[in-house]
């Protein structure tokens, strides 16, 4: 249990002991450090509950807290706000616990099973800049949720089942009509057929086929027919589909790997189809399916709706399934295979209506128990300086690989490393680039759009991933030099300055940051916190010559404090999916 939670629980029991029963009590960081480290506002709420003057209640609380040696400088401000500081000796003792085990400062939670649906890459299409936020957000939430004790599955949920694949196969058929996949009399092994298609080809084929389908109705209809053949697992077409998936998935994995994004489940829409018959029966038995011009729909509109709620197209008139239906089948699949307590969907905010429809239909059909939480975690877009979605110079949607390369080129120019090993410098430039990308993407609240500026976000100063990395590596270097000099540091003796106290109090606030991050499903709290902690530590570092300090107690205390900040930074950078290079 974290220090802050221990203190809050102790405060709650002390208030209860003097006759004031509160459900929760929270020490809030004070904006007036001259009055105290923290502020307690509960007297205002208790005044209403007990019919007393808030200042009278505050006086009772102060009298009780003065009996506790871990508190100091307890005073009342205004109508009943209580200011309170933490005794340095108590704080030092608690920091020594954190030094031994960084998880001492993290509140673990009761086990909960969570599936996080993020990434959403479409097979046979290039990952673009829009996929960065989903991958970042989902990976960060997955790592943090695991850290606090949840069991989590990250699912890539590939788009591998709809018309885009029919379009791709149609264009391949036009380009290579002689391929055995299109010969209904072929009796050989499709896996042994040499396919003259690379992932780079697939990324060009889909836009070409998509453009043709918008201008040629016959072409579009032929694509629909091929899509149906794939979904019905028709010989040849289905085998080609499997080969396309294999080629595309390999490239998708490589891009995600470069971003330190890893999935437990590489499932696609197609994997949920085996649950379709069961899904259909559930909806049909409950009388939820309605006929509509040869299709089956699920009506969702309710009297209390303040905006239109279109029906779900459950089965199209040609017998194929909609994206909404495969999402419903996926919920059923997850119930059977993972049986989660919650499912989080990290998806572009513009998909909110889709998920409103899917979640409502799932509730109508009782696909999951009432207490299972289905949550849409929407995010805004990364935009260029013009305020529009980030694009290439020719105006096209920027592939994610191209964005990574652009930032890597910029960081390569900026880093100064004492090495003649070109491969080493390239590797460091890559890690710094990924840090810049991921940190800048995590800084804004997930629901907001933001402007991505390469020059700004690759800067070694300011609120950037490069700054955080450089500072963290400097902490590591300081600790390494101490060990090389034979300096032992395993115990903090005291706090010697205001800036040290500020570092220690910032460390205390980590559990609050984690709670807000999980509650809001946004990484901005973590990104802001690690910058604040690093900046305060850097002020301490610039004020003190740690390794040449003559007072041995001071020296070891400062090294322990450095080690705790270093370990905390490593923990949070890992949550953000950022690797720390050996040097920079």
NORWOLIN-V613790 format. One record per backbone hydrogen bond with DSSP energy under -0.5 kcal/mol. NH is the residue of the N-H (numbers start at 1). CO is the residue of the C=O. E is the energy in kcal/mol with one decimal. If there is no record, write none. Layout:
nh=NH co=CO e=E
nh=NH co=CO e=E
This chain:
nh=6 co=2 e=-2.2
nh=7 co=3 e=-2.5
nh=8 co=4 e=-2.7
nh=9 co=5 e=-2.7
nh=10 co=6 e=-2.3
nh=11 co=7 e=-2.8
nh=12 co=8 e=-2.2
nh=13 co=9 e=-2.0
nh=14 co=10 e=-2.2
nh=15 co=11 e=-2.5
nh=16 co=12 e=-2.1
nh=17 co=13 e=-2.0
nh=18 co=14 e=-0.9
nh=18 co=15 e=-0.6
nh=19 co=16 e=-1.5
nh=20 co=15 e=-2.9
nh=21 co=19 e=-0.7
nh=22 co=20 e=-0.6
nh=28 co=26 e=-0.6
nh=28 co=39 e=-2.3
nh=30 co=37 e=-2.3
nh=33 co=31 e=-0.6
nh=35 co=32 e=-1.8
nh=36 co=32 e=-1.4
nh=37 co=84 e=-0.6
nh=38 co=84 e=-3.0
nh=39 co=28 e=-2.4
nh=40 co=82 e=-3.0
nh=44 co=41 e=-1.4
nh=45 co=41 e=-0.7
nh=46 co=42 e=-2.7
nh=47 co=43 e=-1.6
nh=48 co=44 e=-0.9
nh=49 co=45 e=-1.6
nh=50 co=46 e=-2.8
nh=51 co=47 e=-1.1
nh=52 co=47 e=-1.1
nh=56 co=53 e=-0.6
nh=57 co=53 e=-1.8
nh=58 co=54 e=-2.6
nh=59 co=55 e=-2.1
nh=60 co=56 e=-1.7
nh=61 co=57 e=-2.3
nh=62 co=58 e=-2.8
nh=63 co=59 e=-2.3
nh=64 co=60 e=-1.7
nh=65 co=61 e=-2.7
nh=66 co=62 e=-1.9
nh=67 co=64 e=-1.4
nh=68 co=65 e=-1.8
nh=69 co=67 e=-0.6
nh=71 co=68 e=-1.5
nh=72 co=85 e=-2.3
nh=75 co=73 e=-0.5
nh=75 co=83 e=-2.2
nh=77 co=81 e=-3.3
nh=80 co=77 e=-1.4
nh=81 co=77 e=-2.3
nh=82 co=40 e=-2.4
nh=83 co=75 e=-3.2
nh=83 co=81 e=-0.5
nh=84 co=38 e=-2.3
nh=85 co=72 e=-2.4
nh=87 co=70 e=-3.3
nh=91 co=87 e=-2.3
nh=92 co=88 e=-2.8
nh=93 co=89 e=-2.1
nh=94 co=90 e=-2.1
nh=95 co=91 e=-2.4
nh=96 co=92 e=-2.0
nh=97 co=93 e=-1.0
nh=98 co=94 e=-1.8
nh=99 co=95 e=-2.4
nh=100 co=96 e=-1.2
nh=101 co=97 e=-1.7
nh=104 co=101 e=-2.2
nh=105 co=102 e=-1.5
nh=106 co=103 e=-1.8
nh=108 co=106 e=-0.7
nh=109 co=148 e=-3.3
nh=114 co=112 e=-0.5
nh=114 co=151 e=-2.8
nh=115 co=342 e=-2.2
nh=116 co=114 e=-0.5
nh=116 co=153 e=-3.1
nh=117 co=115 e=-0.6
nh=117 co=344 e=-3.3
nh=118 co=116 e=-0.8
nh=118 co=155 e=-1.9
nh=119 co=346 e=-0.5
nh=120 co=118 e=-1.0
nh=120 co=156 e=-1.5
nh=123 co=121 e=-0.5
nh=123 co=159 e=-2.0
nh=125 co=122 e=-1.5
nh=129 co=398 e=-1.9
nh=131 co=128 e=-2.2
nh=132 co=129 e=-1.4
nh=133 co=129 e=-0.6
nh=134 co=130 e=-0.8
nh=135 co=131 e=-2.1
nh=136 co=132 e=-2.9
nh=137 co=133 e=-2.8
nh=138 co=134 e=-2.5
nh=139 co=135 e=-2.2
nh=140 co=136 e=-2.5
nh=141 co=137 e=-2.5
nh=142 co=138 e=-2.3
nh=143 co=139 e=-2.4
nh=144 co=140 e=-2.3
nh=145 co=141 e=-2.8
nh=146 co=142 e=-2.0
nh=147 co=143 e=-1.7
nh=148 co=144 e=-1.6
nh=149 co=146 e=-1.4
nh=150 co=145 e=-2.5
nh=151 co=112 e=-2.6
nh=152 co=150 e=-0.6
nh=153 co=114 e=-2.4
nh=155 co=116 e=-2.8
nh=155 co=153 e=-0.6
nh=156 co=154 e=-0.5
nh=156 co=265 e=-2.6
nh=158 co=267 e=-2.3
nh=159 co=121 e=-3.0
nh=160 co=158 e=-1.2
nh=165 co=162 e=-1.2
nh=166 co=162 e=-0.8
nh=167 co=163 e=-2.6
nh=168 co=164 e=-2.2
nh=169 co=165 e=-2.4
nh=170 co=166 e=-2.1
nh=171 co=167 e=-2.2
nh=172 co=168 e=-2.2
nh=173 co=169 e=-2.4
nh=174 co=170 e=-2.0
nh=175 co=171 e=-2.2
nh=176 co=172 e=-3.3
nh=179 co=176 e=-1.9
nh=182 co=179 e=-1.9
nh=183 co=180 e=-1.7
nh=184 co=182 e=-0.8
nh=186 co=183 e=-1.8
nh=190 co=188 e=-0.7
nh=192 co=189 e=-1.3
nh=193 co=190 e=-1.2
nh=195 co=193 e=-0.6
nh=196 co=194 e=-0.6
nh=197 co=195 e=-1.1
nh=202 co=198 e=-2.1
nh=203 co=199 e=-2.2
nh=204 co=200 e=-0.8
nh=204 co=201 e=-0.9
nh=205 co=201 e=-2.6
nh=206 co=202 e=-2.1
nh=207 co=203 e=-0.5
nh=208 co=204 e=-1.5
nh=209 co=205 e=-2.9
nh=210 co=206 e=-3.1
nh=211 co=207 e=-2.2
nh=212 co=208 e=-2.0
nh=213 co=209 e=-2.2
nh=214 co=210 e=-1.1
nh=215 co=211 e=-0.7
nh=215 co=212 e=-1.1
nh=216 co=212 e=-2.0
nh=220 co=216 e=-2.1
nh=221 co=217 e=-2.5
nh=222 co=218 e=-2.2
nh=223 co=219 e=-2.0
nh=224 co=220 e=-2.1
nh=225 co=221 e=-2.1
nh=226 co=222 e=-2.2
nh=227 co=223 e=-2.5
nh=228 co=224 e=-2.2
nh=229 co=225 e=-2.0
nh=230 co=226 e=-2.4
nh=231 co=227 e=-2.5
nh=232 co=228 e=-1.8
nh=233 co=230 e=-1.7
nh=234 co=229 e=-3.0
nh=237 co=235 e=-1.6
nh=238 co=234 e=-2.8
nh=240 co=236 e=-2.4
nh=241 co=237 e=-2.1
nh=242 co=238 e=-1.9
nh=243 co=239 e=-1.5
nh=244 co=240 e=-2.4
nh=245 co=241 e=-2.5
nh=246 co=242 e=-2.1
nh=247 co=243 e=-2.2
nh=248 co=244 e=-2.7
nh=249 co=245 e=-3.0
nh=250 co=246 e=-1.4
nh=251 co=247 e=-1.3
nh=252 co=248 e=-2.5
nh=253 co=249 e=-2.7
nh=254 co=250 e=-1.7
nh=255 co=251 e=-2.0
nh=256 co=252 e=-2.5
nh=257 co=253 e=-3.0
nh=258 co=254 e=-1.7
nh=259 co=255 e=-0.9
nh=259 co=256 e=-0.8
nh=260 co=257 e=-1.8
nh=261 co=256 e=-2.5
nh=262 co=260 e=-0.5
nh=264 co=154 e=-1.7
nh=265 co=154 e=-2.5
nh=269 co=158 e=-2.2
nh=271 co=268 e=-1.1
nh=272 co=268 e=-0.6
nh=272 co=269 e=-1.4
nh=273 co=270 e=-1.0
nh=275 co=272 e=-1.9
nh=276 co=273 e=-2.3
nh=279 co=275 e=-2.5
nh=280 co=276 e=-3.3
nh=281 co=277 e=-2.2
nh=282 co=278 e=-2.2
nh=283 co=279 e=-2.3
nh=284 co=280 e=-2.9
nh=285 co=281 e=-3.1
nh=286 co=282 e=-1.4
nh=287 co=284 e=-1.6
nh=288 co=283 e=-2.6
nh=289 co=283 e=-0.6
nh=290 co=297 e=-2.7
nh=292 co=295 e=-2.4
nh=295 co=292 e=-1.9
nh=296 co=315 e=-2.5
nh=297 co=290 e=-2.8
nh=298 co=312 e=-2.1
nh=299 co=288 e=-0.5
nh=305 co=302 e=-1.7
nh=312 co=298 e=-2.6
nh=314 co=296 e=-1.6
nh=314 co=312 e=-1.2
nh=315 co=296 e=-1.8
nh=316 co=320 e=-2.9
nh=319 co=316 e=-2.2
nh=322 co=314 e=-0.7
nh=326 co=322 e=-2.0
nh=327 co=323 e=-1.7
nh=328 co=324 e=-2.0
nh=329 co=325 e=-2.5
nh=330 co=326 e=-1.9
nh=331 co=327 e=-1.7
nh=332 co=328 e=-1.9
nh=333 co=329 e=-2.6
nh=334 co=330 e=-2.8
nh=335 co=331 e=-2.0
nh=336 co=332 e=-1.9
nh=337 co=333 e=-2.6
nh=338 co=334 e=-2.2
nh=339 co=334 e=-2.8
nh=341 co=113 e=-2.8
nh=342 co=113 e=-1.7
nh=343 co=373 e=-2.6
nh=344 co=115 e=-2.5
nh=345 co=375 e=-2.7
nh=346 co=117 e=-2.5
nh=346 co=344 e=-0.6
nh=347 co=345 e=-1.1
nh=347 co=377 e=-0.9
nh=349 co=379 e=-2.9
nh=351 co=348 e=-2.5
nh=352 co=349 e=-1.6
nh=355 co=351 e=-1.8
nh=356 co=352 e=-2.3
nh=357 co=353 e=-2.4
nh=358 co=354 e=-2.4
nh=359 co=355 e=-2.8
nh=360 co=356 e=-2.0
nh=361 co=357 e=-2.5
nh=362 co=358 e=-2.4
nh=363 co=359 e=-2.0
nh=364 co=360 e=-2.5
nh=365 co=361 e=-2.0
nh=366 co=363 e=-0.9
nh=367 co=362 e=-2.4
nh=372 co=369 e=-1.7
nh=373 co=341 e=-2.4
nh=375 co=343 e=-2.9
nh=375 co=373 e=-0.6
nh=377 co=345 e=-3.2
nh=377 co=375 e=-0.7
nh=378 co=376 e=-0.9
nh=379 co=347 e=-1.1
nh=380 co=446 e=-2.8
nh=383 co=381 e=-0.6
nh=383 co=450 e=-3.4
nh=384 co=388 e=-3.4
nh=387 co=384 e=-2.2
nh=390 co=382 e=-1.9
nh=392 co=396 e=-2.9
nh=395 co=392 e=-1.8
nh=398 co=390 e=-1.1
nh=400 co=127 e=-2.8
nh=401 co=127 e=-0.5
nh=403 co=399 e=-1.8
nh=404 co=400 e=-2.5
nh=405 co=401 e=-2.2
nh=406 co=402 e=-2.3
nh=407 co=403 e=-2.3
nh=408 co=404 e=-2.3
nh=409 co=405 e=-2.3
nh=410 co=406 e=-1.7
nh=411 co=407 e=-2.5
nh=412 co=408 e=-2.3
nh=413 co=409 e=-1.4
nh=414 co=410 e=-1.1
nh=415 co=411 e=-2.4
nh=416 co=584 e=-0.7
nh=417 co=415 e=-0.6
nh=419 co=417 e=-2.0
nh=422 co=420 e=-1.0
nh=425 co=421 e=-2.0
nh=426 co=422 e=-2.5
nh=427 co=423 e=-2.2
nh=428 co=424 e=-2.3
nh=429 co=425 e=-2.7
nh=430 co=426 e=-2.1
nh=431 co=427 e=-2.2
nh=432 co=428 e=-2.6
nh=433 co=429 e=-2.3
nh=434 co=430 e=-2.6
nh=435 co=431 e=-2.1
nh=436 co=432 e=-2.6
nh=437 co=433 e=-2.6
nh=438 co=434 e=-2.9
nh=439 co=435 e=-2.7
nh=440 co=436 e=-2.0
nh=441 co=437 e=-1.7
nh=442 co=438 e=-1.3
nh=443 co=439 e=-1.5
nh=444 co=440 e=-0.6
nh=448 co=445 e=-2.3
nh=450 co=381 e=-2.1
nh=452 co=383 e=-3.2
nh=452 co=450 e=-0.5
nh=453 co=451 e=-0.7
nh=454 co=452 e=-0.5
nh=457 co=453 e=-2.7
nh=458 co=454 e=-1.6
nh=459 co=456 e=-1.0
nh=464 co=462 e=-1.9
nh=467 co=459 e=-0.5
nh=468 co=464 e=-1.8
nh=469 co=465 e=-2.5
nh=470 co=466 e=-2.7
nh=471 co=467 e=-2.3
nh=472 co=468 e=-2.2
nh=473 co=469 e=-2.7
nh=474 co=470 e=-1.8
nh=475 co=471 e=-1.9
nh=476 co=472 e=-2.2
nh=477 co=473 e=-2.4
nh=478 co=474 e=-2.2
nh=479 co=475 e=-2.2
nh=480 co=476 e=-2.4
nh=481 co=477 e=-2.5
nh=482 co=478 e=-1.9
nh=483 co=479 e=-1.9
nh=484 co=480 e=-2.3
nh=485 co=481 e=-1.6
nh=486 co=483 e=-1.6
nh=487 co=482 e=-2.9
nh=488 co=486 e=-0.6
nh=501 co=497 e=-1.9
nh=502 co=498 e=-2.2
nh=503 co=499 e=-2.1
nh=504 co=500 e=-2.5
nh=505 co=501 e=-2.7
nh=506 co=502 e=-2.0
nh=507 co=503 e=-2.1
nh=508 co=504 e=-1.7
nh=509 co=505 e=-0.9
nh=509 co=506 e=-0.7
nh=510 co=507 e=-1.5
nh=511 co=508 e=-0.6
nh=512 co=509 e=-0.5
nh=513 co=509 e=-1.7
nh=514 co=510 e=-2.4
nh=515 co=511 e=-2.4
nh=516 co=512 e=-2.3
nh=517 co=513 e=-2.2
nh=518 co=514 e=-2.3
nh=519 co=515 e=-2.4
nh=520 co=516 e=-2.8
nh=521 co=517 e=-1.4
nh=522 co=517 e=-1.0
nh=527 co=523 e=-2.3
nh=528 co=524 e=-2.7
nh=529 co=525 e=-2.3
nh=530 co=526 e=-2.5
nh=531 co=527 e=-1.3
nh=532 co=528 e=-2.4
nh=533 co=529 e=-3.1
nh=534 co=530 e=-2.1
nh=535 co=531 e=-2.6
nh=536 co=532 e=-2.4
nh=537 co=533 e=-2.4
nh=538 co=534 e=-2.5
nh=539 co=535 e=-1.6
nh=540 co=536 e=-2.0
nh=541 co=537 e=-2.9
nh=542 co=538 e=-2.3
nh=543 co=539 e=-1.4
nh=544 co=540 e=-0.9
nh=544 co=541 e=-0.6
nh=546 co=544 e=-1.1
nh=549 co=546 e=-1.2
nh=552 co=550 e=-0.8
nh=555 co=551 e=-2.5
nh=556 co=552 e=-2.6
nh=557 co=553 e=-2.2
nh=558 co=554 e=-2.8
nh=559 co=555 e=-2.1
nh=560 co=556 e=-2.3
nh=561 co=557 e=-2.4
nh=562 co=558 e=-2.4
nh=563 co=559 e=-2.5
nh=564 co=560 e=-2.3
nh=565 co=561 e=-2.2
nh=566 co=562 e=-2.8
nh=567 co=563 e=-2.7
nh=568 co=564 e=-2.3
nh=569 co=565 e=-2.7
nh=570 co=566 e=-2.5
nh=571 co=567 e=-2.3
nh=572 co=568 e=-2.4
nh=573 co=569 e=-3.1
nh=574 co=570 e=-2.2
nh=575 co=571 e=-1.7
nh=576 co=572 e=-2.0
nh=577 co=574 e=-1.2
nh=578 co=573 e=-3.2
nh=581 co=579 e=-0.6
